[in-house]
Amino acid sequence: MFFDYDSYSYYVRPGFTDARKSFRTLSCIVDEEMNLDSRAKAMFIFC
């Protein structure tokens, strides 16, 4: 199985993100603070 990187959108959240957060908390950040759909075909990068 091959991963098609071109079919995804990429988003970077600037600022500090606590690395101890779970995927549920990170998806809430995407949904509420970034106003994006965390279930979309996208990659989210946290600093």
Secondary structure, DSSP 8 states (H G I E B T S, - for coil): ----GGGSEEEEE-S---TT--HHHHHHIIIIIS-S-TTSSEEEEE-
